[in-house]
Amino acid sequence: MPAVPVVRLTLSTVAVPLAALPLLVLAWLFTLGTLAPVNGARANTAAAAAVPAAVKAALPEASLVGGAPFRWFGLKLYDARLWADRKAVTPDNWTSTPLALELIYARSLEGDRIAKASIDEIRQLGIGTATQHMAWLEAMKRVFPDVVEGTQLIGIYAPGQPTQFLRDGQLIGEVADADFGKAFFAIWLNAKTSAPRLRNALFGQKP
C-alpha cells in the first residue's frame, strides 16, 4: 500500500484545530451497545506478539490495557483497544501516560462525519474553548480519512506533545496543539464519556 501523505497542522495553519487518527470514530453512536471486554491483566501475555507495529514504534514497552468490540443496537461498528507504556495505567492517571488507541472498523464511515461527531463529544464533555473547538474540527476534517471495513486507525497520545494519527500503519497527520490530545482521548477515557461501558472495557475493567 503506498504511503499516505503526511499532513502536519498547527494552530497557525488552520483558521480556527488523530484523526483519530481517529485516528480516529462516530462518537454520536456511543450508546449502550453490547460489549465483550478484553481484560488487560488476562490479555497482556497473549497479546504481546500482536502489538501493532505502529504502536510498538511509538510506545516501545507497549502492553494491552483493555479493549472491546463496540456495537450500536447490535450492529458492530469497530473493535477498540487501548495500549500503554505504563502497565498500571488507570482512569485516574491516563492523562499523564503515553497511550495508543487502536480502532479497527467494521463499517464504512466518512472522515468528515467522524470529525464532526468527535468535536460534538468534546463539547459535551466541556473541554476546550470555542476557538479551540473550531480549530480542532478543521484539523480533524483535514486528517481523518474515510474508513471501510477493516480499516485500522491508531491515535498516539503523549502528554504535552502533538497527537499523531495513523491509518493501516501509515502516518496520516498530527495535531500540534497539546491540549487536543487530552480532549480527543477523553471521548473514550473521561469519566463523563457517553460510553461508560466501553471506557470500563478499555481500562480492563468489568462493564
Wavefront OBJ file of the C-alpha trace (Angstrom):
o trace
v 0.000 0.000 0.000
v 1.527 3.366 -0.998
v 2.460 5.723 1.796
v -0.196 8.287 2.683
v 0.948 11.933 2.518
v 1.547 13.391 5.964
v -0.421 16.478 6.964
v 1.129 18.499 9.763
v -1.200 21.005 11.340
v -0.655 23.767 13.858
v -2.954 26.479 15.115
v -1.225 28.846 12.741
v -2.093 26.736 9.702
v -5.788 26.291 10.412
v -8.167 29.188 10.541
v -9.853 28.214 13.667
v -7.986 22.606 15.151
v -5.550 11.931 15.361
v -7.641 11.629 13.037
v -8.123 9.878 15.249
v -6.194 9.190 13.652
v -9.258 8.755 14.685
v -7.286 8.349 14.375
v -9.618 8.033 14.591
v -14.947 7.316 15.340
v -18.615 8.090 15.447
v -18.887 9.451 18.946
v -22.572 10.186 18.495
v -23.105 6.428 18.205
v -21.707 5.887 21.707
v -24.825 4.414 23.272
v -25.419 1.274 25.305
v -24.023 -1.244 22.848
v -23.167 -4.864 23.567
v -19.574 -5.106 24.755
v -17.303 -8.114 25.104
v -14.446 -6.622 27.149
v -10.859 -7.761 26.935
v -9.230 -7.504 30.343
v -5.670 -6.213 30.111
v -4.436 -8.300 33.035
v -5.575 -11.500 31.288
v -4.683 -10.459 27.767
v -1.257 -8.814 28.071
v 0.748 -12.020 27.711
v -1.344 -13.436 24.889
v -1.484 -10.128 23.055
v 2.208 -9.242 23.416
v 3.065 -10.626 19.986
v 0.074 -8.839 18.493
v 1.124 -5.307 19.419
v 0.678 -3.339 16.163
v 3.993 -2.259 14.662
v 2.879 1.377 14.640
v 2.080 1.182 18.351
v 5.385 -0.550 19.101
v 7.292 2.187 17.272
v 5.635 4.912 19.332
v 5.464 3.000 22.624
v 8.383 0.533 22.783
v 7.140 -1.025 26.033
v 3.503 -1.116 24.954
v 1.146 -3.569 26.586
v -2.577 -4.037 26.228
v -4.677 -2.269 28.838
v -8.052 -3.474 27.580
v -10.485 -3.413 24.731
v -13.840 -4.427 23.325
v -15.858 -4.539 20.137
v -18.364 -1.693 20.086
v -21.884 -2.300 18.844
v -24.817 0.018 18.317
v -28.149 -1.747 18.662
v -26.351 -4.988 17.834
v -24.539 -3.555 14.800
v -20.776 -3.811 15.201
v -19.011 -0.523 14.431
v -15.417 -1.261 15.408
v -13.026 -3.090 17.701
v -11.235 -0.783 20.156
v -8.046 -1.480 22.081
v -6.052 0.737 24.432
v -2.276 0.341 24.651
v 0.060 1.966 27.175
v 3.730 2.059 28.125
v 2.797 2.048 31.794
v 1.245 -1.239 32.886
v -0.527 0.378 35.822
v -2.459 2.909 33.740
v -5.769 3.718 35.434
v -8.769 6.006 34.934
v -7.030 8.430 37.294
v -3.593 8.660 35.645
v -4.178 8.212 31.922
v -3.680 11.902 31.114
v -0.052 11.633 32.247
v 0.631 8.371 30.406
v 1.669 7.836 26.757
v -1.169 5.914 25.102
v -2.306 4.475 21.796
v -5.949 3.946 20.895
v -6.488 1.409 18.117
v -9.780 1.170 16.224
v -10.491 -1.427 13.552
v -13.656 -0.505 11.736
v -16.420 -2.897 10.748
v -18.377 -0.362 8.690
v -17.735 2.387 6.144
v -17.783 5.904 7.613
v -16.884 9.307 6.205
v -13.956 11.177 7.745
v -15.861 14.456 7.939
v -18.654 12.784 9.837
v -16.176 11.253 12.264
v -14.617 14.690 12.836
v -17.959 16.402 13.465
v -19.098 13.669 15.838
v -15.792 13.874 17.717
v -15.984 17.626 18.266
v -19.594 17.260 19.432
v -18.437 14.782 22.072
v -15.608 17.074 23.171
v -18.055 19.974 23.536
v -20.406 17.829 25.600
v -17.531 16.976 27.916
v -16.953 20.693 28.463
v -13.331 20.527 27.303
v -11.697 23.409 25.424
v -12.829 26.831 24.263
v -14.998 27.765 21.302
v -11.896 28.910 19.424
v -10.165 25.602 20.100
v -13.234 23.663 19.002
v -13.235 25.458 15.646
v -9.527 24.832 15.139
v -9.703 21.193 16.250
v -12.649 20.488 13.952
v -10.783 21.876 10.955
v -7.710 19.828 11.873
v -9.689 16.614 12.223
v -11.515 17.188 8.942
v -8.144 17.527 7.201
v -6.627 14.471 8.851
v -9.414 11.938 9.350
v -9.790 9.610 6.364
v -12.899 7.861 5.156
v -12.863 4.324 6.526
v -14.145 0.991 5.272
v -14.488 -2.417 6.840
v -11.062 -3.495 8.101
v -9.501 -0.006 8.217
v -7.212 0.380 11.220
v -6.876 3.814 12.769
v -4.454 4.491 15.604
v -4.158 7.641 17.668
v -0.936 8.240 19.610
v -1.207 10.391 22.736
v 1.865 11.769 24.515
v 1.344 14.317 27.314
v 2.342 17.790 26.153
v 3.177 16.597 22.631
v 1.431 16.619 19.226
v -1.159 13.885 18.726
v -0.359 11.595 15.812
v -2.754 9.538 13.706
v -2.060 6.517 11.537
v -4.141 4.575 9.042
v -3.160 0.951 8.461
v 0.250 1.658 9.951
v 0.976 4.779 7.880
v 1.246 8.214 9.472
v -1.507 10.420 8.033
v -1.196 13.525 10.188
v -0.739 15.151 13.551
v -2.301 17.958 15.528
v 0.315 20.111 17.247
v -1.907 21.682 19.915
v -1.011 19.742 23.079
v -4.488 20.333 24.509
v -6.076 18.463 21.630
v -4.709 15.031 22.538
v -6.183 15.044 26.008
v -9.505 16.327 24.665
v -9.677 13.721 21.894
v -8.791 10.731 24.077
v -11.288 11.990 26.662
v -14.065 10.966 24.249
v -13.377 7.390 25.384
v -11.482 7.792 28.663
v -13.067 10.711 30.523
v -15.296 9.784 33.455
v -18.148 11.677 31.769
v -17.879 9.824 28.459
v -21.150 8.977 26.759
v -19.903 5.371 26.508
v -19.088 4.362 30.106
v -19.204 0.629 29.411
v -16.685 0.959 26.609
v -14.486 3.084 28.878
v -14.510 0.362 31.515
v -13.558 -2.234 28.925
v -10.681 -0.125 27.623
v -9.316 0.134 31.155
v -9.652 -3.648 31.540
v -12.494 -3.332 34.000
v -15.885 -5.018 34.113
v -18.680 -3.221 32.213
l 1 2 3 4 5 6 7 8 9 10 11 12 13 14 15 16
l 18 19 20 21 22 23 24
l 25 26 27 28 29 30 31 32 33 34 35 36 37 38 39 40 41 42 43 44 45 46 47 48 49 50 51 52 53 54 55 56 57 58 59 60 61 62 63 64 65 66 67 68 69 70 71 72 73 74 75 76 77 78 79 80 81 82 83 84 85 86 87 88 89 90 91 92 93 94 95 96 97 98 99 100 101 102 103 104 105 106 107 108 109 110 111 112 113 114 115 116 117 118 119 120 121 122 123 124 125 126 127 128 129 130 131 132 133 134 135 136 137 138 139 140 141 142 143 144 145 146 147 148 149 150 151 152 153 154 155 156 157 158 159 160 161 162 163 164 165 166 167 168 169 170 171 172 173 174 175 176 177 178 179 180 181 182 183 184 185 186 187 188 189 190 191 192 193 194 195 196 197 198 199 200 201 202 203 204 205 206 207
